[in-house]
Amino acid sequence: MKKALFAACVAAAAPVCAHAQSFVTLYGIIDEGISYFSNAATVNANGSVSGHSAVRLLSGVMQQSRWGLRGSEDLGGGLKAIFVLENGFDASTGKAGQGGLLFGKKAFVGMSGPFGTVTLGRQYDTNVDIIGPMEAGGQWGGYMAAHPGDLDNINNTNSTNNAIKFTSNNYGGLTLEGMFGFGGVAGNFARNRIWSVTAGYVNGPLMLGAGYLDVANPNTSFFGSGGSPATTVNGVPGNNMLSPVYSGYASARSMSVIDAAAAYVIGSATVGAVWSNTRYHDLGDLSSGPNPLGLSGTTTLNNAEINFRYQFTPALLAGFAYDYTKSSSVAGKTGATYHQFGAGVDYLLSKRSDVYLIAVYQKASGTDSTGKEAVAAINGPSASATDKQAVVRVGLRHKF
């Protein structure tokens, strides 16, 4: 719903804006549905863990439920002032997302013009913008079809605070993005800083992307950016990295992600592939997070996904994806391996409303980051009690 707030300025109140146009748009998404989980882990009174099937009403699986305001003002000469304020929320309970932050999804202001766009505030890293749309989770699978634990953040589990981002205009199909997030620690410019660079290219049916993300002190700067970081104990920050895929690496001094993706449209079909290499460097830094296993050095998680989408009609599409994740050894033991299969169907009831079905199955083996036998860790739900887990989701999404 667009509202031209200052399309006609009241001369007596604001005569200076007679030649300016300013627009503000209220928008949002409400995504709600029923989800079934097999082997959901439950901690018993004696401390043992058992698995039970569970059915839950969950919000924001295909896309997080949200509402926002976006606006622009024409400054003349091809320049515009722009802003976005976006709040994530849980439609099941009404509570705010991102740890209770008022505008936890996005909150930025900037300018656009012949040079491109510069924005300042809380934002997505550049890999999310360019690589994300080629991942199954960013198309038809929602966060449950993202890579285990969203280990490479392509599905945007974590946003970046205090960030300056530049997005170039499109030059013959090529777009470049760069982002720098200030750590905000007095006397230590490098601590908690985050930066990323990504390039995207579109030419007819072909889409390509490649990027790099670098995060200092990821447990506090990245995973702890959601508004409710874990409490510090005896001077050591608590663990904000909840998925067993990487929760044992909270003491890493830095994290890096290299990723690349490609997609090609053939008639009504789209075939895609995504690859990422995630590294946790200099483990053992207790100022970053706990290190119960006494890990040191660098550990690596490699991920590869292939996906397929078919548009049967303008209103109906279906997709399938296979994802493979392999981690390096942990405390002298063979690292974890995750095989994940996902499928989804989405049907448009109207221009703004759709119903969808998502099914994800995952099988884990080896030793995970915590030094324990790996359990299935589909993104979003609590980890499984065993090496296998299945999730089925039926949802309704409305955009306004």
C-alpha positions as CSV (number, residue, x, y, z in Angstrom):
1,M,0.0,0.0,0.0
2,K,1.7,3.2,-1.2
3,K,1.0,6.5,0.4
4,A,2.3,9.7,-1.1
5,L,3.0,11.5,2.1
6,F,4.4,14.7,0.6
7,A,3.3,14.6,-3.0
8,A,1.6,17.9,-2.4
9,C,3.2,20.0,0.3
10,V,1.1,22.4,2.2
11,A,2.5,25.8,1.2
12,A,2.0,27.4,4.6
13,A,3.6,24.6,6.5
14,A,6.4,23.5,4.2
15,P,7.0,25.8,1.2
16,V,10.5,24.6,0.7
17,C,9.5,21.2,-0.4
18,A,7.3,22.3,-3.3
19,H,9.5,20.5,-5.9
20,A,10.3,17.4,-3.9
21,Q,8.4,14.2,-3.8
22,S,8.6,11.8,-0.8
23,F,7.0,8.4,-0.7
24,V,6.6,5.9,2.2
25,T,5.3,2.4,1.7
26,L,3.9,0.1,4.4
27,Y,4.5,-3.5,3.5
28,G,4.7,-6.9,5.1
29,I,4.4,-10.7,5.1
30,I,2.5,-13.0,7.4
31,D,3.6,-16.6,7.1
32,E,1.9,-19.2,9.3
33,G,1.4,-23.0,9.2
34,I,1.6,-26.4,10.8
35,S,5.0,-28.2,11.0
36,Y,5.6,-31.9,11.8
37,F,9.0,-33.0,13.2
38,S,10.3,-36.5,13.8
39,N,12.9,-37.2,16.5
40,A,12.7,-33.8,18.1
41,A,15.2,-33.9,20.9
42,T,13.8,-33.8,24.5
43,V,16.0,-33.6,27.6
44,N,14.6,-35.9,30.3
45,A,14.8,-35.3,34.1
46,N,17.8,-37.6,34.4
47,G,19.7,-35.6,31.8
48,S,19.3,-38.2,29.0
49,V,18.0,-37.2,25.6
50,S,15.2,-38.9,23.8
51,G,13.4,-38.2,20.5
52,H,9.7,-37.6,20.1
53,S,7.5,-36.6,17.1
54,A,6.1,-33.1,17.4
55,V,3.5,-31.0,15.7
56,R,3.8,-27.2,16.1
57,L,2.2,-24.1,14.7
58,L,5.1,-22.1,13.5
59,S,5.5,-18.6,11.9
60,G,7.8,-17.5,9.2
61,V,9.2,-20.7,7.5
62,M,9.0,-19.8,3.8
63,Q,9.7,-16.2,4.7
64,Q,9.8,-14.7,8.2
65,S,6.7,-12.8,9.1
66,R,7.5,-9.1,9.1
67,W,6.2,-5.6,8.6
68,G,8.2,-2.7,7.4
69,L,8.3,0.9,6.1
70,R,10.4,1.9,3.1
71,G,10.6,5.3,1.7
72,S,12.4,7.6,-0.7
73,E,12.7,11.3,-1.5
74,D,13.7,12.7,-4.9
75,L,16.6,15.1,-4.3
76,G,17.0,16.1,-7.9
77,G,19.9,15.4,-10.2
78,G,19.2,11.7,-10.2
79,L,19.7,11.4,-6.4
80,K,17.3,9.9,-3.9
81,A,17.3,9.6,-0.2
82,I,16.1,6.2,0.9
83,F,15.3,4.3,4.1
84,V,14.0,0.9,5.3
85,L,12.8,-0.1,8.7
86,E,11.7,-3.8,9.0
87,N,10.5,-5.7,12.0
88,G,10.4,-9.4,12.2
89,F,7.7,-11.1,14.4
90,D,6.2,-14.4,15.4
91,A,2.6,-14.6,14.1
92,S,1.9,-17.6,16.4
93,T,2.6,-15.6,19.6
94,G,2.8,-12.0,18.5
95,K,6.3,-11.6,20.0
96,A,9.1,-9.7,18.2
97,G,11.8,-11.7,16.4
98,Q,15.6,-11.2,16.4
99,G,15.7,-11.3,20.2
100,G,13.1,-8.6,20.6
101,L,14.7,-5.9,18.5
102,L,12.2,-3.4,17.2
103,F,13.6,-3.4,13.7
104,G,15.7,-6.6,13.8
105,K,15.4,-7.5,10.1
106,K,16.6,-4.2,8.6
107,A,17.1,-0.6,9.7
108,F,19.1,1.6,7.4
109,V,19.1,5.0,5.6
110,G,21.1,5.9,2.5
111,M,21.3,7.5,-0.9
112,S,21.0,6.2,-4.5
113,G,22.0,7.8,-7.7
114,P,24.1,7.4,-10.9
115,F,26.9,5.9,-8.8
116,G,24.8,3.2,-7.2
117,T,23.4,2.9,-3.7
118,V,25.0,3.5,-0.3
119,T,23.2,2.5,2.9
120,L,24.0,2.7,6.5
121,G,22.6,0.7,9.4
122,R,21.6,-2.9,10.2
123,Q,21.7,-4.9,7.0
124,Y,22.1,-8.3,5.3
125,D,25.6,-9.2,4.2
126,T,26.2,-9.1,0.4
127,N,26.2,-12.9,0.0
128,V,22.6,-13.0,1.2
129,D,21.6,-10.5,-1.5
130,I,23.3,-12.2,-4.5
131,I,23.9,-15.9,-3.6
132,G,20.7,-16.3,-1.5
133,P,18.2,-16.2,-4.4
134,M,20.0,-19.2,-6.0
135,E,19.8,-21.4,-2.9
136,A,16.7,-23.7,-2.5
137,G,15.9,-22.0,0.8
138,G,15.7,-18.6,-0.9
139,Q,13.3,-19.9,-3.7
140,W,10.7,-22.5,-2.5
141,G,12.2,-24.2,0.6
142,G,12.3,-21.5,3.3
143,Y,14.7,-21.7,6.2
144,M,14.1,-25.5,6.7
145,A,15.7,-26.2,3.3
146,A,18.7,-24.0,4.0
147,H,22.1,-25.6,4.6
148,P,22.4,-27.4,8.0
149,G,22.4,-24.7,10.7
150,D,22.6,-22.2,7.8
151,L,26.3,-22.7,8.3
152,D,27.3,-20.2,5.6
153,N,24.5,-17.6,6.4
154,I,23.3,-17.6,2.8
155,N,19.7,-17.9,4.3
156,N,20.4,-14.8,6.5
157,T,20.2,-16.3,10.0
158,N,22.4,-13.4,11.2
159,S,22.3,-9.8,10.1
160,T,25.1,-7.2,10.4
161,N,25.0,-4.3,12.8
162,N,26.7,-0.9,12.2
163,A,27.2,-1.6,8.5
164,I,27.9,0.5,5.5
165,K,27.0,-1.1,2.2
166,F,27.6,-0.1,-1.4
167,T,25.6,-1.6,-4.3
168,S,26.6,-0.7,-7.8
169,N,24.2,-0.1,-10.6
170,N,23.8,-2.9,-13.2
171,Y,26.5,-2.7,-15.9
172,G,25.7,-5.2,-18.7
173,G,24.3,-7.7,-16.2
174,L,27.1,-7.3,-13.7
175,T,26.3,-6.0,-10.1
176,L,28.9,-5.5,-7.4
177,E,28.3,-5.2,-3.7
178,G,30.6,-4.4,-0.7
179,M,29.8,-4.1,3.0
180,F,31.7,-3.2,6.1
181,G,30.4,-3.5,9.6
182,F,32.2,-1.6,12.3
183,G,32.8,-3.6,15.5
184,G,32.2,-0.7,17.8
185,V,34.8,-1.7,20.4
186,A,36.8,1.2,21.7
187,G,40.5,0.9,21.3
188,N,40.2,-2.2,19.1
189,F,39.0,-1.4,15.6
190,A,39.3,-5.0,14.3
191,R,37.3,-6.7,17.1
192,N,33.7,-7.7,16.0
193,R,34.1,-6.1,12.6
194,I,32.4,-7.8,9.6
195,W,33.0,-7.3,5.9
196,S,31.9,-8.9,2.7
197,V,32.2,-8.5,-1.1
198,T,30.0,-10.2,-3.7
199,A,29.6,-10.1,-7.5
200,G,26.5,-11.1,-9.4
201,Y,26.0,-11.6,-13.2
202,V,22.8,-12.1,-15.1
203,N,22.6,-12.7,-18.9
204,G,19.4,-14.0,-20.3
205,P,18.8,-17.5,-18.7
206,L,22.1,-17.5,-16.9
207,M,22.7,-16.3,-13.4
208,L,26.1,-16.4,-11.6
209,G,27.4,-15.2,-8.2
210,A,30.5,-15.4,-6.1
211,G,31.4,-13.8,-2.8
212,Y,33.4,-13.6,0.4
213,L,32.4,-12.9,4.0
214,D,34.8,-12.3,6.8
215,V,33.7,-12.1,10.5
216,A,35.9,-11.3,13.5
217,N,34.8,-12.9,16.8
218,P,31.7,-14.5,15.1
219,N,30.2,-15.8,18.4
220,T,29.7,-12.2,19.7
221,S,29.6,-10.1,16.5
222,F,27.5,-12.2,14.2
223,F,25.6,-14.9,16.1
224,G,25.2,-12.5,19.0
225,S,23.7,-9.7,16.9
226,G,20.1,-10.7,17.4
227,G,19.4,-8.7,20.5
228,S,19.7,-11.4,23.2
229,P,23.3,-12.6,23.3
230,A,24.2,-15.3,25.8
231,T,25.3,-14.2,29.3
232,T,29.0,-13.9,30.0
233,V,30.3,-16.3,32.6
234,N,33.6,-15.7,34.4
235,G,34.6,-13.3,31.8
236,V,34.0,-15.7,28.9
237,P,31.1,-14.8,26.5
238,G,28.3,-17.4,26.5
239,N,27.7,-19.5,23.4
240,N,25.3,-17.8,20.8
241,M,26.1,-20.5,18.2
242,L,23.2,-23.0,18.9
243,S,23.4,-25.5,16.1
244,P,25.6,-28.5,16.8
245,V,27.0,-28.2,13.2
246,Y,29.2,-25.3,14.5
247,S,28.4,-24.6,18.2
248,G,31.7,-26.1,19.3
249,Y,33.6,-23.4,17.4
250,A,32.4,-20.4,19.5
251,S,36.0,-19.7,20.5
252,A,37.1,-18.9,16.9
253,R,38.8,-15.6,16.5
254,S,37.4,-15.2,13.0
255,M,35.2,-16.9,10.5
256,S,35.3,-16.7,6.7
257,V,33.0,-17.9,4.0
258,I,33.8,-18.3,0.3
259,D,30.8,-19.1,-1.8
260,A,29.7,-19.4,-5.4
261,A,26.4,-20.2,-7.2
262,A,25.0,-20.6,-10.6
263,A,21.5,-21.0,-12.1
264,Y,20.2,-21.6,-15.6
265,V,16.7,-21.4,-16.9
266,I,15.6,-23.9,-19.5
267,G,12.0,-23.2,-20.5
268,S,9.9,-23.7,-17.4
269,A,12.7,-25.4,-15.5
270,T,15.6,-23.8,-13.5
271,V,18.7,-25.8,-12.5
272,G,21.0,-24.4,-9.9
273,A,24.1,-25.2,-7.8
274,V,25.6,-23.5,-4.7
275,W,29.0,-24.2,-3.1
276,S,30.5,-22.8,0.1
277,N,33.6,-23.2,2.2
278,T,33.2,-22.0,5.8
279,R,36.3,-21.7,8.1
280,Y,36.6,-21.0,11.8
281,H,40.1,-19.6,12.4
282,D,42.3,-19.5,15.5
283,L,40.1,-21.6,17.8
284,G,40.8,-21.2,21.5
285,D,40.2,-17.5,21.9
286,L,38.2,-17.4,25.1
287,S,37.4,-13.7,24.7
288,S,35.3,-14.8,21.7
289,G,33.5,-17.7,23.3
290,P,33.8,-20.9,25.3
291,N,36.0,-23.8,24.3
292,P,35.1,-26.9,26.3
293,L,36.9,-29.3,24.0
294,G,40.1,-27.2,24.1
295,L,40.2,-26.9,20.3
296,S,42.9,-25.0,18.4
297,G,43.8,-24.1,14.9
298,T,41.3,-23.9,12.0
299,T,38.3,-26.1,11.1
300,T,36.4,-26.2,7.8
301,L,32.9,-27.0,6.7
302,N,32.4,-27.6,2.9
303,N,28.9,-27.5,1.5
304,A,27.5,-28.3,-2.0
305,E,23.9,-28.0,-3.1
306,I,22.1,-28.8,-6.4
307,N,18.6,-27.7,-6.9
308,F,15.8,-27.9,-9.5
309,R,12.6,-25.9,-9.9
310,Y,9.8,-26.3,-12.4
311,Q,7.1,-23.7,-13.1
312,F,4.1,-25.9,-14.2
313,T,1.8,-22.8,-14.5
314,P,2.1,-19.2,-13.5
315,A,0.5,-20.2,-10.3
316,L,2.1,-23.5,-9.5
317,L,5.8,-24.4,-9.0
318,A,7.6,-27.3,-7.5
319,G,11.3,-27.8,-6.4
320,F,13.8,-30.4,-5.3
321,A,17.3,-30.1,-3.8
322,Y,20.1,-32.2,-2.5
323,D,22.7,-30.8,-0.1
324,Y,26.0,-32.3,1.1
325,T,28.0,-31.0,4.0
326,K,31.3,-32.3,5.3
327,S,33.3,-30.9,8.2
328,S,37.0,-31.5,9.0
329,S,38.1,-33.6,12.0
330,V,37.1,-32.6,15.5
331,A,39.4,-33.4,18.5
332,G,41.1,-36.1,16.5
333,K,37.8,-37.7,15.4
334,T,36.3,-37.9,12.0
335,G,34.2,-34.8,11.2
336,A,30.5,-34.8,10.6
337,T,28.8,-35.5,7.3
338,Y,25.2,-34.4,6.5
339,H,23.1,-35.5,3.6
340,Q,19.9,-33.5,3.2
341,F,17.0,-33.8,0.7
342,G,14.3,-31.2,0.3
343,A,11.2,-30.9,-1.8
344,G,8.5,-28.2,-2.0
345,V,5.3,-27.1,-3.8
346,D,4.0,-23.6,-3.9
347,Y,0.6,-22.6,-5.3
348,L,-0.5,-19.0,-5.7
349,L,-4.1,-18.4,-4.7
350,S,-3.8,-14.7,-5.8
351,K,-1.2,-12.1,-6.4
352,R,-0.6,-11.7,-2.7
353,S,-1.5,-15.1,-1.1
354,D,-0.2,-18.6,-1.6
355,V,-0.2,-22.0,0.1
356,Y,2.9,-24.3,0.2
357,L,4.2,-27.7,1.2
358,I,7.8,-28.3,2.2
359,A,9.4,-31.6,3.2
360,V,13.0,-32.0,4.4
361,Y,15.0,-35.1,5.4
362,Q,18.5,-35.2,6.8
363,K,20.9,-38.0,7.7
364,A,24.1,-37.3,9.8
365,S,27.2,-39.3,10.6
366,G,30.6,-38.8,12.2
367,T,31.5,-36.4,15.0
368,D,30.0,-32.9,15.2
369,S,31.6,-29.7,16.4
370,T,30.7,-30.6,20.1
371,G,32.8,-33.8,19.9
372,K,29.7,-36.0,20.1
373,E,28.1,-38.3,17.6
374,A,26.5,-36.2,15.0
375,V,22.8,-35.8,15.0
376,A,20.5,-34.4,12.3
377,A,20.4,-30.6,12.5
378,I,17.9,-29.3,10.0
379,N,18.0,-25.5,10.1
380,G,15.5,-23.9,12.4
381,P,14.0,-26.8,14.4
382,S,15.8,-28.1,17.5
383,A,18.4,-30.7,16.6
384,S,17.2,-34.3,16.4
385,A,17.9,-36.9,19.1
386,T,19.3,-39.3,16.5
387,D,21.2,-39.2,13.2
388,K,18.0,-38.9,11.2
389,Q,15.2,-36.3,11.1
390,A,12.3,-35.4,8.8
391,V,10.2,-32.2,8.8
392,V,7.0,-31.5,6.9
393,R,5.4,-28.1,6.7
394,V,2.1,-26.9,5.3
395,G,1.8,-23.1,5.3
396,L,-0.1,-20.1,4.2
397,R,1.6,-16.9,3.2
398,H,0.1,-13.5,2.6
399,K,1.9,-10.4,1.4
400,F,0.7,-6.8,1.8
